[in-house]
Amino acid sequence: MRWLSDQIGTIRQRRKEMRKVGAIVFAIVFFFVCSFAVFAGGQSEATAKAATMSATAKTKIVWVEWWKNEWSSSVMDKLVSGFEAKYPNVTVDVIDHNWWDTHNTEIAMAQAGTQQDVLGMEGVWMSTLDKLGMLENLGPWLDKEGAAYKDRFVGPALVKYRGEIKAIYIYVYPFAVAYNPPMLKAAGLQPATSLTELISQLKTLTDPKKNVYGASLALSSDAAYQAMMTFGLFLAQYGGQFENADGTAAFNSPAGVKALDYMKSLVDQKVIVPDPLAQTAKQTREYFAANETPYTFDGPFITTITKQANPDLTPAYTPPMTTAAGGYVVSGSGLSMSAKSQHKQEAWDFIKYMMSDPVASMMVKVTGLPWGIKSMASDPFVQSSAVLSQAPAMIQNPNSILFPVIPNADKVQTAFINNIQAAVQGQKSVQQALSDAADSWNSLVK
């Protein structure tokens, strides 16, 4: 019996030990199950958080420009917010400078490797930035959009440098003949329709005793751009070109001789404000706003400038002239894409947005300048303007010429104004002055 009792005791002891082992095993299993659940839950939360962050991550593009002060902060904010609403995964960082500093800023940022994706661009800045490898060829981007999209632009808006489209002018304007409607009406005259008729009217309108002259010319050394644009207007009217297809000078042609002869005749016949070699663009605008010259040679911004000085005067452009070829010189300002941008698609989307119909319709009212797309010709605001309504036909005239986009533009302009001054003063013949200017051009644009 004792043996049986001992056996029963042994069995009971083993059962107790087995229960302890089972409890330990259960605890271990429970621990691992709970730990896995926490780990898995944490992983799921981390994965979900990462997915959310990925979905809300935005691409930043940098736009370097000078227009904020010209257009106002509210207009700039509206442009940026409109783009960001259309492309919610993109933000635009605007770096604004005054016009004089923008080019140097773009150069400094390029040299430092600082991000800039969209660059405000002037034709005279392109050579420097292109040397730094900063200007993307926009031709392939336009080609991807298709022929219909490319056809939206007025021809001069697609700006070539070294044979490739390196900028798109957001606004494109003709340099044309503006007039003072009340002064012409008082003289019983209709706007001139050719350069020949214009000089005849300038003679009629000039009255030195009343300090009134038919027009004024800015031919000072500080007005080289204005002088070159004025010459370009006359050159295009006579069917000439600034440059040949290979970039060499073409203005020392028979058409160029007629253009400079015409400019000199304005001085010789004393139908412009005396001493044009001392006149600046600012002064010519002041004469016009003060009702001292019924005609002037300028871009569409003459309306805004005149209104600031004389709110009662609303300038008008003459209808497109038909001197010979009837062309005009055209210029503008626009946008380029950085060839070093890491966000080229977003940068291109921004350029497309700036050239869209809604933006163009808004901005033509803000700037008073024709946007670079054909649809602006039918815009109600453009049609209601005595200046802008004439601009589309001038810009799209097949004989109109783009103000040259060339290397060393400042030096070329200096050589040009020096030779114009020499011709006007009779120090050189017109042909010699143009030939010397052409030689300087050809040596500087290589």
C-alpha positions as CSV (number, residue, x, y, z in Angstrom):
1,M,0.0,0.0,0.0
2,R,2.9,2.3,0.8
3,W,4.3,1.6,-2.7
4,L,0.9,2.6,-4.1
5,S,0.8,5.7,-2.0
6,D,4.3,6.7,-3.1
7,Q,3.3,6.3,-6.8
8,I,0.2,8.4,-6.4
9,G,2.4,11.1,-4.7
10,T,4.8,11.0,-7.6
11,I,2.1,11.4,-10.1
12,R,0.6,14.3,-8.2
13,Q,4.1,16.0,-8.1
14,R,4.6,15.6,-11.9
15,R,1.1,17.1,-12.6
16,K,2.1,20.2,-10.5
17,E,5.3,20.5,-12.5
18,M,3.5,20.1,-15.8
19,R,1.1,22.8,-14.8
20,K,4.0,25.1,-14.0
21,V,5.6,24.4,-17.4
22,G,2.3,25.0,-19.2
23,A,1.9,28.3,-17.5
24,I,5.4,29.4,-18.5
25,V,4.9,28.3,-22.1
26,F,1.5,30.1,-22.2
27,A,3.1,33.3,-20.8
28,I,5.9,33.1,-23.4
29,V,3.5,32.5,-26.3
30,F,1.2,35.3,-25.1
31,F,4.2,37.7,-24.9
32,F,5.3,37.0,-28.4
33,V,1.7,37.3,-29.8
34,C,1.2,40.6,-28.1
35,S,4.6,41.9,-29.2
36,F,4.0,40.9,-32.8
37,A,0.6,42.7,-32.7
38,V,2.2,45.8,-31.4
39,F,5.0,45.6,-34.0
40,A,2.6,44.9,-36.8
41,G,0.4,47.7,-35.7
42,G,3.4,50.1,-35.5
43,Q,4.5,49.0,-39.0
44,S,1.0,49.6,-40.4
45,E,0.9,53.1,-38.7
46,A,4.4,53.9,-40.1
47,T,3.4,52.7,-43.5
48,A,0.2,54.7,-43.5
49,K,2.1,57.8,-42.3
50,A,4.7,57.4,-45.0
51,A,2.0,57.0,-47.6
52,T,0.3,60.1,-46.4
53,M,3.5,62.1,-46.5
54,S,4.2,60.8,-50.0
55,A,0.8,61.9,-51.2
56,T,1.2,65.4,-49.7
57,A,4.8,66.0,-50.7
58,K,5.1,68.9,-53.2
59,T,7.7,69.9,-55.8
60,K,9.1,73.4,-55.5
61,I,10.1,75.4,-58.5
62,V,11.9,78.7,-58.3
63,W,10.9,81.6,-60.5
64,V,13.4,84.5,-60.8
65,E,11.9,87.7,-62.1
66,W,11.5,91.5,-61.8
67,W,7.8,92.0,-62.3
68,K,6.4,92.0,-58.8
69,N,7.0,95.7,-58.4
70,E,5.7,96.5,-61.8
71,W,2.6,94.3,-61.6
72,S,2.0,94.6,-57.8
73,S,2.2,91.9,-55.1
74,S,-1.5,91.1,-55.4
75,V,-1.2,90.3,-59.1
76,M,1.8,88.2,-58.5
77,D,0.0,86.3,-55.7
78,K,-2.9,85.7,-58.0
79,L,-0.7,84.3,-60.7
80,V,1.1,82.0,-58.3
81,S,-2.1,80.8,-56.5
82,G,-3.8,80.2,-59.8
83,F,-1.0,77.9,-60.9
84,E,-0.8,76.1,-57.6
85,A,-4.5,75.5,-57.7
86,K,-4.2,73.9,-61.1
87,Y,-1.1,71.9,-60.1
88,P,-1.7,71.2,-56.4
89,N,1.5,69.1,-56.1
90,V,3.7,72.1,-57.1
91,T,4.7,75.2,-55.2
92,V,6.3,78.3,-56.7
93,D,9.0,80.2,-54.9
94,V,9.2,83.7,-56.4
95,I,12.6,85.5,-56.2
96,D,11.9,89.1,-57.1
97,H,14.4,91.8,-57.9
98,N,14.3,95.1,-59.8
99,W,15.0,94.9,-63.5
100,W,18.5,96.1,-63.2
101,D,19.5,93.4,-60.7
102,T,17.7,90.4,-62.2
103,H,20.2,89.5,-64.8
104,N,23.1,89.6,-62.4
105,T,21.1,87.6,-59.9
106,E,20.5,84.8,-62.5
107,I,24.2,84.7,-63.3
108,A,25.2,84.5,-59.7
109,M,22.7,81.8,-58.9
110,A,23.9,79.8,-62.0
111,Q,27.5,80.1,-61.0
112,A,26.7,79.0,-57.4
113,G,24.5,76.1,-58.6
114,T,21.5,77.6,-56.7
115,Q,18.1,76.3,-57.8
116,Q,16.3,78.3,-60.4
117,D,13.8,76.7,-62.7
118,V,12.0,79.5,-64.6
119,L,13.9,82.7,-65.5
120,G,12.6,86.1,-66.4
121,M,14.3,86.8,-69.7
122,E,15.3,89.7,-71.9
123,G,16.8,89.1,-75.3
124,V,20.0,91.0,-74.4
125,W,20.6,88.6,-71.4
126,M,20.5,85.4,-73.4
127,S,24.1,85.2,-74.6
128,T,25.6,85.4,-71.1
129,L,23.2,82.8,-69.6
130,D,23.6,80.5,-72.6
131,K,27.4,80.5,-72.2
132,L,26.7,79.2,-68.6
133,G,24.6,76.4,-70.1
134,M,21.5,77.7,-68.4
135,L,19.0,78.0,-71.3
136,E,16.9,74.9,-72.2
137,N,16.0,74.4,-75.8
138,L,12.2,74.8,-75.7
139,G,11.7,73.5,-79.2
140,P,11.3,69.9,-78.2
141,W,8.9,70.9,-75.5
142,L,6.8,72.8,-78.0
143,D,6.9,69.9,-80.4
144,K,5.6,67.5,-77.8
145,E,2.6,69.8,-77.4
146,G,1.8,69.5,-81.1
147,A,1.5,71.8,-84.0
148,A,-1.8,73.3,-83.0
149,Y,-0.4,74.4,-79.6
150,K,2.7,75.9,-81.2
151,D,0.5,77.8,-83.7
152,R,-1.1,79.7,-80.8
153,F,1.9,81.9,-80.5
154,V,2.6,85.0,-82.6
155,G,5.8,84.4,-84.5
156,P,8.1,86.8,-82.6
157,A,7.1,85.2,-79.2
158,L,9.2,82.1,-79.9
159,V,12.7,83.6,-79.4
160,K,15.6,81.8,-81.0
161,Y,19.3,82.1,-80.0
162,R,21.9,80.2,-81.9
163,G,19.2,78.5,-83.9
164,E,17.2,77.1,-80.9
165,I,14.1,78.5,-79.1
166,K,15.6,79.6,-75.8
167,A,12.8,81.9,-74.5
168,I,9.1,82.6,-75.0
169,Y,8.2,86.3,-74.8
170,I,5.1,86.5,-72.6
171,Y,4.3,89.9,-74.0
172,V,5.3,91.1,-77.5
173,Y,5.0,94.6,-78.7
174,P,5.6,96.7,-81.8
175,F,7.6,99.9,-81.8
176,A,5.4,102.1,-83.7
177,V,4.2,105.7,-84.4
178,A,1.9,107.0,-81.7
179,Y,-0.1,110.3,-81.9
180,N,-2.0,112.8,-79.8
181,P,-5.6,112.6,-81.0
182,P,-6.7,116.1,-79.9
183,M,-3.7,117.8,-81.5
184,L,-4.3,116.1,-84.8
185,K,-8.0,116.9,-84.7
186,A,-7.2,120.6,-83.9
187,A,-4.9,120.6,-87.0
188,G,-7.6,118.9,-89.2
189,L,-5.4,115.9,-89.8
190,Q,-6.0,112.2,-89.9
191,P,-3.3,109.8,-88.6
192,A,-0.4,109.4,-91.1
193,T,-0.5,106.2,-93.2
194,S,3.1,106.1,-94.4
195,L,6.5,107.6,-93.5
196,T,6.2,110.0,-96.4
197,E,2.8,111.3,-95.2
198,L,4.2,111.5,-91.7
199,I,7.1,113.8,-92.5
200,S,4.7,116.0,-94.4
201,Q,2.4,116.3,-91.3
202,L,5.4,116.9,-89.0
203,K,6.2,120.0,-91.1
204,T,2.6,121.2,-90.8
205,L,2.5,120.6,-87.1
206,T,5.9,122.2,-86.2
207,D,5.7,125.7,-84.7
208,P,8.9,126.7,-82.9
209,K,7.3,129.9,-81.7
210,K,4.8,127.9,-79.7
211,N,7.5,125.4,-78.7
212,V,5.7,122.7,-80.7
213,Y,7.5,120.3,-82.9
214,G,6.1,117.4,-85.0
215,A,8.0,114.7,-82.9
216,S,11.2,114.1,-81.0
217,L,14.1,111.7,-81.5
218,A,16.1,110.1,-78.7
219,L,19.6,109.9,-80.2
220,S,21.8,110.5,-77.1
221,S,24.4,107.9,-76.1
222,D,22.1,106.9,-73.2
223,A,19.3,106.2,-75.6
224,A,21.1,103.6,-77.8
225,Y,18.3,101.1,-77.4
226,Q,15.6,103.6,-78.2
227,A,17.6,104.9,-81.2
228,M,18.1,101.4,-82.5
229,M,14.4,100.6,-82.2
230,T,13.4,103.8,-84.0
231,F,15.9,102.9,-86.8
232,G,14.4,99.4,-86.8
233,L,10.9,100.8,-87.3
234,F,12.1,102.7,-90.4
235,L,14.1,99.7,-91.6
236,A,11.2,97.3,-91.4
237,Q,8.9,99.9,-93.2
238,Y,11.3,99.8,-96.1
239,G,11.6,96.0,-96.1
240,G,15.0,95.7,-94.4
241,Q,16.4,93.2,-91.8
242,F,18.7,93.7,-88.9
243,E,20.6,90.5,-89.6
244,N,21.1,87.6,-92.1
245,A,20.2,84.0,-91.4
246,D,23.9,83.4,-90.3
247,G,23.7,86.3,-87.7
248,T,25.8,88.7,-89.7
249,A,24.6,92.3,-90.1
250,A,22.1,93.0,-92.9
251,F,21.1,96.6,-92.1
252,N,23.8,98.1,-94.3
253,S,21.5,97.4,-97.3
254,P,19.5,99.7,-99.6
255,A,16.6,99.5,-97.2
256,G,19.0,100.4,-94.3
257,V,20.2,103.5,-96.3
258,K,16.6,104.6,-96.8
259,A,15.9,104.2,-93.1
260,L,18.9,106.2,-91.9
261,D,18.3,108.8,-94.6
262,Y,14.8,109.2,-93.3
263,M,16.0,109.6,-89.7
264,K,18.5,112.2,-90.8
265,S,15.9,114.1,-92.8
266,L,13.8,114.5,-89.7
267,V,16.8,116.3,-88.2
268,D,17.7,118.3,-91.3
269,Q,14.2,119.5,-91.9
270,K,13.9,120.6,-88.3
271,V,10.5,118.9,-87.7
272,I,11.7,117.4,-84.4
273,V,12.7,118.8,-81.0
274,P,16.1,120.5,-81.5
275,D,19.3,118.8,-80.3
276,P,18.2,115.1,-80.6
277,L,21.7,113.9,-79.7
278,A,21.0,115.2,-76.2
279,Q,17.6,113.6,-75.9
280,T,16.7,110.5,-73.9
281,A,13.7,108.2,-74.2
282,K,12.3,109.8,-70.9
283,Q,12.5,113.2,-72.4
284,T,10.7,112.2,-75.6
285,R,7.8,110.9,-73.5
286,E,7.7,114.0,-71.4
287,Y,7.4,116.2,-74.6
288,F,4.6,114.0,-75.8
289,A,2.7,114.0,-72.5
290,A,3.0,117.8,-72.3
291,N,1.3,118.3,-75.7
292,E,4.6,119.6,-77.2
293,T,4.9,116.9,-79.8
294,P,1.8,115.4,-81.5
295,Y,3.7,112.4,-82.7
296,T,6.2,110.0,-81.0
297,F,8.0,106.7,-81.7
298,D,7.4,104.2,-78.9
299,G,6.0,100.9,-77.6
300,P,2.5,100.4,-76.2
301,F,3.7,101.4,-72.7
302,I,3.4,105.0,-74.0
303,T,-0.3,104.8,-72.9
304,T,0.6,104.1,-69.2
305,I,3.5,106.5,-69.2
306,T,1.5,109.3,-70.7
307,K,-1.5,108.8,-68.4
308,Q,0.8,109.1,-65.4
309,A,1.9,112.5,-66.5
310,N,-1.3,113.7,-68.2
311,P,-4.4,111.8,-67.2
312,D,-6.5,113.7,-69.8
313,L,-4.5,112.4,-72.8
314,T,-5.1,109.0,-74.3
315,P,-2.5,108.2,-77.0
316,A,-3.3,106.2,-80.1
317,Y,-1.3,104.3,-82.6
318,T,-1.6,105.1,-86.3
319,P,-3.1,102.3,-88.3
320,P,-0.5,100.0,-89.7
321,M,1.6,102.0,-92.2
322,T,2.2,101.0,-95.8
323,T,5.4,102.8,-96.6
324,A,6.9,100.0,-98.7
325,A,7.0,96.6,-97.0
326,G,5.1,98.1,-94.1
327,G,6.9,96.1,-91.4
328,Y,7.6,97.0,-87.8
329,V,10.3,96.2,-85.3
330,V,9.0,94.0,-82.5
331,S,10.4,93.2,-79.1
332,G,9.3,91.8,-75.8
333,S,10.2,90.1,-72.5
334,G,9.6,86.6,-71.4
335,L,10.5,83.3,-69.7
336,S,13.2,80.7,-70.2
337,M,13.6,77.3,-68.6
338,S,16.8,76.5,-66.8
339,A,18.7,73.7,-68.6
340,K,19.9,72.6,-65.1
341,S,16.5,72.4,-63.5
342,Q,15.6,69.2,-61.7
343,H,12.0,69.9,-62.3
344,K,11.7,70.6,-66.0
345,Q,8.2,69.3,-66.5
346,E,6.9,71.5,-63.7
347,A,8.8,74.4,-65.1
348,W,7.3,73.8,-68.5
349,D,3.8,73.6,-67.0
350,F,4.4,77.0,-65.4
351,I,5.4,78.5,-68.7
352,K,2.4,77.0,-70.4
353,Y,0.2,78.4,-67.6
354,M,1.6,81.9,-68.1
355,M,0.8,81.7,-71.8
356,S,-2.8,80.4,-71.3
357,D,-5.8,82.4,-72.5
358,P,-7.1,83.2,-68.9
359,V,-3.7,84.5,-67.8
360,A,-3.2,86.5,-71.0
361,S,-6.7,88.1,-70.7
362,M,-5.9,89.1,-67.1
363,M,-2.4,90.3,-67.8
364,V,-3.1,92.4,-70.9
365,K,-5.2,94.6,-68.6
366,V,-2.5,94.8,-65.9
367,T,0.4,95.6,-68.2
368,G,-1.2,97.3,-71.2
369,L,1.0,95.1,-73.4
370,P,-0.1,92.5,-76.0
371,W,0.4,88.9,-74.7
372,G,2.3,86.7,-77.1
373,I,-0.6,84.6,-78.3
374,K,-2.8,85.1,-81.3
375,S,-6.1,85.0,-79.4
376,M,-5.4,88.3,-77.8
377,A,-6.2,90.0,-81.1
378,S,-9.9,89.4,-80.3
379,D,-9.7,90.2,-76.6
380,P,-12.3,92.9,-75.8
381,F,-9.8,95.0,-73.8
382,V,-7.3,94.9,-76.7
383,Q,-10.0,95.9,-79.2
384,S,-11.1,98.8,-77.0
385,S,-7.6,100.3,-76.8
386,A,-6.5,103.0,-79.3
387,V,-3.0,101.6,-79.1
388,L,-3.4,97.9,-78.5
389,S,-6.0,97.4,-81.1
390,Q,-3.5,98.2,-83.8
391,A,-0.7,96.1,-82.4
392,P,-1.7,92.5,-83.6
393,A,-1.6,93.4,-87.3
394,M,1.8,95.1,-86.8
395,I,3.2,92.2,-84.9
396,Q,2.0,89.6,-87.3
397,N,2.9,91.4,-90.5
398,P,5.3,89.0,-92.3
399,N,7.7,91.9,-93.0
400,S,8.0,92.8,-89.3
401,I,11.3,92.0,-87.7
402,L,12.4,91.0,-84.2
403,F,14.8,93.3,-82.4
404,P,18.0,91.3,-82.5
405,V,18.9,88.7,-79.9
406,I,22.7,88.7,-80.1
407,P,25.9,88.4,-78.1
408,N,27.5,91.5,-76.7
409,A,24.3,93.5,-77.3
410,D,25.3,96.4,-75.2
411,K,28.5,96.9,-77.2
412,V,26.7,96.4,-80.5
413,Q,24.2,99.1,-79.4
414,T,27.0,101.5,-78.4
415,A,28.7,101.1,-81.8
416,F,25.3,101.6,-83.5
417,I,24.4,104.8,-81.8
418,N,27.9,106.2,-82.4
419,N,27.5,105.7,-86.1
420,I,23.9,107.0,-86.2
421,Q,25.2,110.2,-84.4
422,A,28.0,110.5,-86.9
423,A,25.6,110.2,-89.9
424,V,23.1,112.7,-88.4
425,Q,25.9,115.2,-87.8
426,G,27.3,114.8,-91.3
427,Q,30.5,113.4,-90.0
428,K,30.0,110.2,-92.1
429,S,27.8,109.4,-95.1
430,V,24.8,107.3,-94.3
431,Q,26.3,104.4,-96.2
432,Q,29.6,104.7,-94.4
433,A,28.0,104.9,-91.0
434,L,26.0,101.8,-91.7
435,S,28.9,99.9,-93.0
436,D,31.0,100.8,-90.0
437,A,28.2,99.8,-87.7
438,A,27.9,96.5,-89.6
439,D,31.6,95.8,-89.2
440,S,31.3,96.3,-85.4
441,W,28.3,94.1,-85.3
442,N,30.1,91.3,-87.2
443,S,33.1,91.4,-85.0
444,L,31.1,91.4,-81.7
445,V,28.5,88.7,-82.4
446,K,30.9,85.9,-83.3
